[in-house]
């Protein structure tokens, strides 16, 4: 993503661990970047308009654990801005 003359690299998921049927996503954050986590249970119907959460980057590893069960499957997207 880019904007305002700077480029923000989207995060690369470094870990994904299911905790029962509640997935946990991990990535390394960049300082000054806000990450938005989106979810879809049907790729044909599209993605959520409002993110599940926004997480401020600080250069450390970040983890998002989806509090709602996924049945039978869910897809996640993390954007950076």
C-alpha positions as CSV (number, residue, x, y, z in Angstrom):
1,X,0.0,0.0,0.0
2,X,1.2,3.5,-0.5
3,X,0.0,7.0,0.2
4,X,1.4,10.4,1.2
5,X,4.7,9.7,-0.6
6,X,5.6,6.7,1.6
7,X,5.2,3.0,1.0
8,X,3.8,0.6,3.6
9,X,4.6,-3.1,3.2
10,X,1.7,-5.4,4.0
11,X,2.5,-7.9,6.7
12,X,3.6,-11.4,6.0
13,X,1.9,-13.9,8.3
14,X,4.6,-15.7,10.2
15,X,2.4,-18.1,12.2
16,X,-1.1,-19.4,12.2
17,X,-2.2,-21.7,15.0
18,X,-5.7,-23.0,15.6
19,X,-6.8,-22.9,19.2
20,X,-9.8,-25.3,18.9
21,X,-11.8,-23.6,16.2
22,X,-10.5,-20.1,16.9
23,X,-7.5,-19.3,14.7
24,X,-4.5,-17.2,15.8
25,X,-2.5,-15.2,13.3
26,X,1.0,-13.8,14.0
27,X,3.2,-11.3,12.1
28,X,6.0,-8.8,12.7
29,X,4.8,-5.3,12.8
30,X,6.5,-2.0,11.7
31,X,6.5,1.0,13.9
32,X,4.0,3.7,13.0
33,X,1.8,1.3,10.9
34,X,-1.8,0.3,11.8
35,X,-2.9,-3.2,10.8
36,X,-6.6,-4.0,10.2
37,X,-7.7,-7.6,10.3
38,X,-10.7,-8.6,8.1
39,X,-12.6,-11.9,8.0
40,X,-14.7,-13.6,5.4
41,X,-16.6,-16.9,5.7
42,X,-17.6,-16.8,2.1
43,X,-15.2,-15.4,-0.5
44,X,-17.9,-15.2,-3.1
45,X,-20.0,-12.9,-0.8
46,X,-17.0,-10.7,0.0
47,X,-15.1,-9.3,3.0
48,X,-16.3,-7.5,6.0
49,X,-16.5,-3.7,5.6
50,X,-15.4,-3.0,9.1
51,X,-12.3,-4.7,10.4
52,X,-12.5,-7.1,13.3
53,X,-9.8,-5.1,15.0
54,X,-7.1,-2.5,14.3
55,X,-3.6,-3.1,15.8
56,X,-0.9,-0.5,16.1
57,X,2.5,-1.6,15.0
58,X,5.6,-1.0,17.1
59,X,8.3,-3.1,15.5
60,X,7.4,-6.2,17.6
61,X,5.5,-9.4,16.8
62,X,1.8,-9.1,16.9
63,X,-0.9,-11.8,17.4
64,X,-4.5,-11.7,16.6
65,X,-6.8,-14.5,18.0
66,X,-10.2,-14.5,16.5
67,X,-12.7,-14.6,19.5
68,X,-15.5,-16.1,17.4
69,X,-15.6,-19.7,16.3
70,X,-15.1,-20.5,12.6
71,X,-17.5,-23.0,11.0
72,X,-16.7,-24.6,8.8
73,X,-14.0,-22.2,7.4
74,X,-12.8,-18.6,7.5
75,X,-10.5,-16.5,5.5
76,X,-8.4,-13.6,6.9
77,X,-6.9,-10.5,5.4
78,X,-4.5,-8.1,7.1
79,X,-4.0,-4.6,5.6
80,X,-1.4,-2.1,6.6
81,X,-1.7,1.7,6.6
